[in-house]
Amino acid sequence: MIMSEVQSEPTLCPDNIGIVGGGRWARVIVSVLCELVSPEVKISMHFKHNMDSMLAWIKKQGLADRIQLSSTWPQFSSAHSSAIIVANAARDHEKAVEHALSIGAPVLVEKPIATNSTAAERLAKLARKVNGQIAAAQVFLFARYIENFSKLITNSGPIDAISVDWSDPKSEQRYGETKQYDIGLPVFADWLPHILPILNTLLPTLPNEYRQLRVSRGGAKLELELYADKIPCVIRLERNASHRKRIIKVNIDGKVSEIDFSKEPGVISYGQSFTTGDEFWDSKKKPLACMLSAFFQFSTSAYQDTRFDIRIGLHTCKIIDKIAKSYYEQLIPWLIEQLSASENPDESFYYTLSELLSAKGPLTANALSQQIEKVIKFFNSEDKAIYFEHLSQTQDPSGFFIKMVT
C-alpha cells in the first residue's frame, strides 16, 4: 500500500519492489520509496559494485531494516506481486529490462530506454511478445509545473517557435549528494529523453525532423535544431557550465511565454505576468513520488497512463541516433586537429576522449588518465599517419580509441 497524502485513500502497491542500480539516482529513488510505501512492502537494490559503501549509506540513512542489498538480478515469489525499477547506467538498461520481462515483472526504465533505437525497439517488441508491462520513466510529465505551463500554452494559440536552454555546472548538490553525469553518455543522449517528452506536452506533435547540430567545447556544448512539422525547436545543451539552467521559451504570435525551473518549482511568465510553477510544491508529492505512485497503480491494475508511453521514448531514441551521426562527423575532424597540434590539448579535448573511452563502461580517474596519455602517445609516434588515417575513416570513434588502448 502507498501511504497517500490522504491516508483514507490508499493506492495499490506491489508486495516487492526491486531497484536495479546503485548510483546516486537509485539512492534517491530508494529514499522516496521508503517515505512513500508502507513498511510491509519489501524493497531491494541490485548492483555489483561498491556494496560496502551502499551498506554504509543505508545505515547512515536509518534504512538498514527497510532495504535488502543484492549483487544478483531480482527474483520474486510468484505468489506475490512485484515491480522492477531500472536505474543503472544507460549502457546496462537493455539487459536489466530484458530480465524484468523474463520473470513477468512490470518494469519502469529510466532514461534513455536504451543506448540506441534498435535496442529500444527490441525491448518494446519483447514486451508485446510476453505481454509484459514496460514504462518509460518520463519524470517531468509528473511535474505540476510542466502541466501548468502546458495548460497556459495550449490556451494561448498556435506556436511559432520554441527554445530550450538546459545546462548543468561541473559540480552541484542534488538531493543531498554531489551530482555526477555518466561521462560515457553524450549530453544529447542524456538530456533529450527529458526534453522531448516535455515538448510533447506543448506541441501538436513530437519533434520529427532533425536539421542542424553545432558542436563546441568538444561535445560539452551543443545547439540542436529540430522541427515539429513546421515549428522550429532550438535546443541548447551544456555540461560543465557556470550554473544550472532549465528554461523553455515559447513564441506565440510575437509574445513569449517562459518557464524557468532551474530551481524547482520554477516561475512561469507571460508578458509582464509572473506566477509560481506549482503552488502546491510544499504541500503535495514531488514529481518523482508522483511518478512512482502512478507506476505502482499501472503495474498492479489495468490502469493506463499515457505519461509512461514507451513510444515517446522510442521516438527519442530514433532522434538521438540521427544526431549521433552528425555529432561524430563533427567531432572526428576536430579531434584530428587537436591531436595534430604541437601545443598541449585544451580541456575540451580531455572531455571528448573521456566520453569516448568511457562509452563501454566506467573507468577510475587514474585508469582514464592513463588511457588518454596512451592515445596522445600513439598520435605522437612514428606511426601517427596511419592512426590519423584510420581515425578519419571510422564511424565508431569510441570503439576506435578503446581498441587502441586495450
C-alpha positions, 0 to 999 in steps of 0.5 A: 500500500502507498501511504497517500497524502490522504491516508483514507485513500490508499493506492495499490502497491506491489508486495516487492519492489526491486531497484536495479542500480546503485548510483546516486539516482537509485539512492534517491529513488530508494529514499522516496520509496521508503517515505512513500510505501508502507513498511510491509512492502519489501524493497531491494537494490541490485548492483555489483559494485561498491556494496560496502559503501551502499551498506554504509549509506543505508545505515547512515540513512536509518534504512538498514531494516527497510532495504535488502542489498543484492549483487544478483538480478531480482527474483520474486515469489510468484505468489506475490506481486512485484515491480522492477525499477531500472536505474543503472547506467544507460549502457546496462538498461537493455539487459536489466529490462530484458530480465524484468520481462523474463520473470513477468515483472512490470518494469519502469526504465529510466532514461534513455530506454536504451543506448540506441533505437534498435535496442529500444525497439527490441525491448518494446517488441519483447514486451508485446511478445510476453505481454509484459508491462514496460514504462518509460520513466518520463519524470517531468510529465509528473511535474505540476509545473510542466502541466501548468505551463502546458495548460497556459500554452495550449490556451494561448494559440498556435506556436511559432517557435520554441527554445530550450536552454538546459545546462548543468555546472561541473559540480552541484548538490542534488538531493543531498549528494554531489551530482555526477553525469555518466561521462560515457553518455553524450549530453544529447543522449542524456538530456533529450529523453527529458526534453522531448517528452516535455515538448510533447506536452506543448506541441501538436506533435513530437519533434520529427525532423532533425536539421542542424547540430553545432558542436563546441567545447568538444561535445560539452556544448551543443545547439540542436535544431529540430522541427515539429512539422513546421515549428522550429525547436532550438535546443541548447545543451551544456555540461560543465557550465557556470550554473544550472539552467532549465528554461523553455521559451515559447513564441506565440504570435510575437509574445513569449511565454517562459518557464524557468525551473532551474530551481524547482518549482520554477516561475512561469511568465507571460508578458509582464505576468509572473506566477509560481510553477506549482503552488502546491510544491510544499504541500503535495508529492514531488514529481518523482513520488508522483511518478512512482505512485502512478507506476505502482497503480499501472503495474498492479491494475489495468490502469493506463497512463499515457505519461509512461508511453514507451513510444515517446521514448522510442521516438527519442531514441530514433532522434538521438541516433540521427544526431549521433551521426552528425555529432561524430562527423563533427567531432572526428575532424576536430579531434584530428586537429587537436591531436595534430597540434604541437601545443598541449590539448585544451580541456575540451579535448580531455572531455571528448576522449573521456566520453569516448573511452568511457562509452563501454563502461566506467573507468577510475580517474587514474585508469582514464588518465592513463588511457588518454596519455596512451592515445596522445602517445600513439598520435605522437609516434612514428606511426601517427599517419596511419592512426590519423588515417584510420581515425578519419575513416571510422564511424565508431570513434569510441570503439576506435580509441578503446581498441587502441588502448586495450 
